[in-house]
């Protein structure tokens, strides 16, 4: 949860014009503070959910996947930075990501896999078209893995 929060806050600070270094520093501090508060005072529903997921580690679940799996990351995702996600997968599988995993980063796409900048307004993001690259990638993967 801390990494997830850090990513969201990092994106917010970048969109506000902070440098990469400053945005990451501020985001890390804010995420840690939020996790600390939630651990002590899980008062709001969103805070209770954050407390529940704060200890979640998908590594064991990922290691159990034996069927073909497509992992899609969007280059402009404000919630899941693809670099961190790919690093986590590589750390989970130090001998290499399993052959049944297909990893794809969708260029120019936001969290909803639409062609939108990470800092796009809500209206701009909603009006954006779905990424053709994603559609092609997904269709190809499905047809090759049926």
C-alpha positions in Angstrom: 0.0 0.0 0.0 2.8 2.4 0.8 4.3 2.0 -2.7 0.9 2.4 -4.2 0.2 5.6 -2.3 3.7 6.8 -3.0 3.0 6.4 -6.7 -0.3 8.2 -6.5 1.2 11.1 -4.6 4.3 11.1 -6.8 2.1 11.6 -9.8 0.2 14.4 -8.1 3.4 16.2 -7.2 4.8 15.8 -10.7 1.6 17.2 -12.2 1.9 20.2 -9.8 5.3 20.9 -11.4 7.7 19.3 -8.8 11.0 17.8 -10.1 11.1 14.0 -10.1 13.4 13.9 -7.1 11.3 16.4 -5.0 8.0 14.7 -6.0 9.3 11.3 -5.0 10.7 12.6 -1.7 7.4 14.4 -0.8 5.3 11.4 -2.0 7.3 9.0 0.1 7.0 11.1 3.2 3.2 11.6 2.7 2.6 7.9 2.0 4.5 6.9 5.1 2.6 9.4 7.2 -0.8 8.2 5.9 0.1 4.6 6.5 1.1 5.5 10.1 -2.1 7.3 10.7 -4.2 4.6 9.2 -2.5 2.0 11.3 -3.4 3.8 14.5 -6.8 5.4 13.5 -8.6 3.4 10.8 -11.7 5.6 11.2 -13.0 6.2 7.7 -14.0 3.4 5.4 -11.2 4.3 2.9 -8.7 4.3 5.8 -9.9 0.8 6.9 -9.5 -0.5 3.4 -6.0 1.0 3.2 -5.1 -0.7 6.5 -6.4 -4.0 5.1 -4.2 -3.8 2.0 -1.2 -2.3 3.6 0.2 -5.7 4.4 -0.8 -7.3 1.1 2.1 -8.9 -0.9 1.1 -10.5 -4.2 4.4 -12.4 -4.5 3.0 -15.8 -3.3 -0.1 -15.5 -5.5 2.0 -14.6 -8.5 4.2 -17.6 -8.0 1.2 -19.9 -8.1 0.0 -18.7 -11.6 0.5 -21.5 -14.1 -1.9 -20.5 -16.8 -1.0 -17.8 -19.4 -1.3 -14.4 -17.8 -1.2 -10.9 -19.4 0.1 -8.1 -17.3 -0.6 -4.7 -18.9 0.8 -1.5 -17.5 0.1 2.0 -18.8 3.0 4.4 -19.3 0.9 7.4 -18.0 -0.7 5.5 -15.1 -1.0 7.8 -12.1 -1.7 4.9 -9.8 0.6 2.1 -10.9 4.0 3.3 -12.2 5.0 0.6 -14.8 8.7 0.8 -13.8 8.0 0.0 -10.2 5.6 -2.8 -11.2 8.1 -4.4 -13.5 10.8 -4.1 -10.9 8.6 -5.8 -8.4 7.9 -8.7 -10.9 11.6 -9.0 -11.5 12.3 -9.1 -7.8 9.6 -11.7 -7.3 11.2 -13.9 -10.0 14.9 -13.3 -9.7 15.6 -16.2 -12.2 13.3 -14.5 -14.8 9.6 -13.8 -15.2 7.8 -17.1 -16.0 7.3 -17.9 -19.7 3.5 -18.0 -19.2 3.6 -14.3 -18.2 3.3 -11.7 -21.0 4.2 -8.2 -19.9 3.3 -5.1 -21.9 3.6 -1.4 -21.3 1.0 0.6 -23.2 2.6 3.8 -24.5 0.7 7.0 -24.0 -2.1 5.3 -22.0 -3.5 6.3 -18.6 -4.8 4.0 -15.8 -8.0 3.3 -17.8 -5.9 2.4 -20.9 -7.0 5.5 -22.7 -4.7 7.8 -24.7 -4.3 10.5 -22.1 -1.5 12.3 -20.3 -0.9 11.4 -16.7 -1.8 15.0 -15.7 -4.9 15.2 -17.9 -8.0 16.6 -16.3 -10.8 14.2 -15.4 -12.8 15.5 -18.4 -9.9 15.1 -20.8 -9.3 11.6 -19.6 -12.9 10.6 -19.9 -13.2 11.9 -23.4 -10.0 10.2 -24.5 -10.1 7.2 -26.8 -9.0 3.7 -25.7 -5.5 2.9 -26.8 -5.4 1.1 -30.1 -2.0 -0.4 -29.0 -3.7 -1.9 -26.0 -6.6 -3.2 -28.1 -4.2 -4.8 -30.5 -2.0 -6.2 -27.8 -5.0 -7.7 -25.9 -6.7 -9.2 -29.0 -3.4 -10.8 -30.1 -2.7 -12.2 -26.7 -6.2 -13.7 -26.4 -6.0 -15.2 -29.8 -2.6 -16.7 -29.1 -3.6 -18.1 -25.7 -7.0 -19.6 -26.3 
